[in-house]
């Protein structure tokens, strides 16, 4: 693993940094590159602009590992309220949640019930899908199990999977059996070699291999498969593979973070591909932000420029 990436991932887990870095003015300025603001109203305003350009959004409120069920209940209430606000603005915005934010460390039944309520409300009010993010490897099986429970009761539920994990190809085959929506990411957590691929080149290749299987799944069954990446080369290979199997452009969906590759997002839309922008918001942005920097360490220079020239 790249040493800079390894350091950034370790920093994302450091409690002292979690407590102090968000107070620093230059980091608060730098993080605005990846999120429009800390409030849901900031996210809604940004989503409305993107949707006018043919790019709907996915919302996630930043936070993880709630330590009390009362915290998880507050997150549930927030997302239920957000589903109403999305509907009120007539947006096609989807909600994507972390199960630990909804109390997975404390209970299995509570986050299941919360997800069920949020997904049902999103579907009833707007017909929008609801997604579950994938977290570190310690949560993968519990996350999949909860997702499968939800799929038995709701159709509008999707799951994120990580290409970096050794287990993901088998998980993908198993998940095909329930015919749910899947979002593929490379993976942003620091994991040991027995759990995850350590080489960036090998992760990239594994991501493409999984993408091939997902494209064919869409071709055969019309299943919604999503490729969440900013990797130009990977996007090009996915597009080439889709053309090879004669999959129409409008059945290929990419997702990218707010503020990254905006020109590419617009070009993909002009070419007839589906694109969604992930809009993150909330005060607990530090761990998420460090993982974003770890995905592309060159962005550290952007942070340093904010510190030196605007500090």
N, C-alpha and C positions, 0 to 999 in steps of 0.2 A: 504494500500500500504506500502511495506517495506520502512522504514524511510530513509535508505541510497539511495534507488532508487528515492524517492521523492526529496531528496536534490539534487541529480545529475541532475534530470530533471529540477529543478528550476535553477540550475547553467547553464544549456544549454541555457536558455533564458536571462541570465544576459548580458547586453550590455558591461559593463566594462570588464567582463571576456572574452567576444568575442573579444574585442580589444586587450587585453593584454596577455592572456594565450598562443596564438600561437607564441608569441615571446620568450617564455621560452624554453631553450635548452632541458631540460629533457622531456618536454611534446612533443616536436618535435621528440625526439628519441622514446618515448613511442608510439606515433601514428603510427609509421612505422610498428608496429605489425599488424595493420589493413589495411594498404594501402602501395603499393610498392613505392610511391612517389607522388609528387604534379603535375606532368605533364602528358599529354596524352601519351607521348612517354614512360614514365615509365609504364603506364597501358598497352600499347600495347606490350611491351617487356614481361611483366608478363603474359599477356593473351596467347602469343605464347608458353610460357613454359607449361602452364596448358593444352593448346589444344593438345600438343604433348602427354600428359598423358591421353587424352580422356575426358578432362573436359573443355568445352568451357566457355566463360565468359559473364558477363553482366557488362557494364560500366555505371557509373553515375558520372558526374562532380559535386562536392560538391558546394552547394550554394542554397539559397532560398530567397524569398521575395525581388525580384528586385524592386527598388524604382523609376526607370525611364525606359521607353520603350527602350531607347538606350541600357541600360544594358541587357534587355531581348533579343534585337536584336543581341547583341554580343554573348549571350549564344546560340541562334539559329545558328549563323554562325559557332560557335565552333563545335556544334553537326553535322552540315552538312559537315564540314571539316573532323570530326572524322569518319563519315560514309564512306567517301572516303578513309581514311587511313586504316580502317578496311578491306575494299574491296581490297585495294592494297596489304595487307599482306595475303589475302586469309583466313581470320579468320571468324569463325561463331559467333563472338561477337555481342551481342544485346545491344541496348542503352535503358536506363531507365531514365526518366526525372521527375523533380518536376515542377509542373505547375506554382508555385509562382516564380521559377527561370526564367520562360519564360513569366512572367508578369501578372499572374492571378489577382494580387491585383490592377492592373491598367486597365485591359481590359479582355473581354472574347474572342473576335474575334481574337486578336493578338496571344495568345497562341494556339488557335485552328489552325490557319493558320501555325504557326511555327511547331507544332506537325505534321500536315499534310505533310509539306515539308520534315521533317526529316524522318518520317515513309516511305514516298514514295521513298526517295532516298535510305534508307537502304534496302528496298524491291527490288528496281531496280538493285542496285549494287551487293547485296549479297544474296537476298532472306531472310534476317534476320527479325525477329520480332522486334517490338518497344513497350516499356512498359511505362506506366504512374504510378509513385509512388503515394501512398496515404499519405497526410499530416495530420495536425491536424483536429479535428472534424469540425471546422468552414469552411473547404474547401471540405468536403466529397461530398456534393450534387453537388456543382459546378464541382468537378472533375468527378463524375459519368456522369453528363450531357454532359460534353465536350467529354468524352470517347464515349458515345453513338452517338454523332454527328460524331465522327471520324469513328466509326464502320459502319456507313451508307455509307461511301465512301471508306474505306480501310479494308482489311481482316487481315493485319499483325499487328494489334494493340491489346495490352493486358493491364490489369489493376491490380493494387495491392489492396487488401482489408485487413482490420485489425480485428482480432478475438476479440480484447478487447472491441470493440464498441457494444452496445446493438443492434444497428440497422443492423448489418452486416448480420445476418441470412436472414432477409427479402431482403436486398440488393442482397444477393447471389441468392435467388430465382428469383428476377427480372432480374439479369444479365444473368442467364441461358437462358433467352428468346432470347438473341442476340447471344448466342453460341460463346462467345469470350474467349480468353485465360485469366486465372486468376491466380494471385500469392497471396497466403495466408501468412500473417505474424501475429505475436501476437499483435504488436502495441507498439510503442516506445514513445508516447506522453503522457504528464500529462493531464488527463481529469477529470472532475467532476463526482461524482457517478451517476448522472442522465444520463450521456452520455456514460460512460464506466464502465466495470467491474473492481472493485478495487482489488480483491483477485487474487493473482498469481495462486493459485490452480484452481480457477474457470475460469480464462482466459485459462489455459492449457486445461481444460476439454472442454471449448467452442471451442477451436481451433481443438480439436479432433472431436467434433460433426460436425463442418463445413467440416473437412477433409473427414469424412465419406460420406457426401453428394457430395463432389467434386470427390471422387473416383468413386462413382456410376455414376456420370455424364460422366466421362471418359469411364467407362465400357459400358454405353448405347449409347453414341454419339461420342466417340473417341476424345472428347474435351481436349485440353491441360490444365491441372491443375497443379499448382506448389506449393510445400510446402517449404517455406523459413524458416528454423529453424535450430538451433544447438542443440536442445533438444533431447538427445539420447533416452529418454523414449518415447517421442512423435513420433520420427522417427520409433522406434520399433513398436509402436501401429499402425501407418499408414501402415507399411509393413505387419503386421499381418492382418489388415483389407483388404488390397489389395489381399493377398493370400486367404483370406476367400471368397472373391467374384470372385476369379480366374482371377484377372487382371494381365496380363503379367508384369514382372519387367520393361521392357523397355517402359511401358506406365505410370510409376510412376517417377516423377521428383522432385528432391530436389535442393534447392539453399542455399548456405552458403557464408558467408563473407570471403574475402581473409584473410589468416592467422589464421583461426579458424577451429578446427577439421579437419585438413588436412588429417590425417590418416583415419578418418571416411569417408571423401570424396572419397579417393582412394578405400577404401573397398566397398563402395556402387557401384562404377563403376565396380569393379571386380565382384560384385554380379549381374551385369546387369541392374542396375538402372541408370537413367539419372541424371547427376549432373552438375550444373553450379556454377561458383564462381563469386560473386559480387565483382568487383574491383572498389573502389571509388578512386578519385584523385581530385586534386585542392587545392587551398590555403584556401578556406573557410571551413575548416574541423572541427572547434571547436564545433558547435552545434551537428553535426552528431556524433562526437567522444564521447561527453558526453552522448548522447542517447545510444551509444553502451556500455559504461560503466554501464549505468543504467540497461541495460538488464541483466548484470551479474556483480554486484558490487564487486565480488571477484577480478575482473581485476584492481580495484583501487590499490591493493597491488602491481601489476606489475608496475604501474605508480610510486608508492612511492619508489620501489626498484631502478628505474631509477633515481629518485631524490636524494636518499641517497647515492647510491654506484657509480653513474656516474655524479653527479651534479658538 
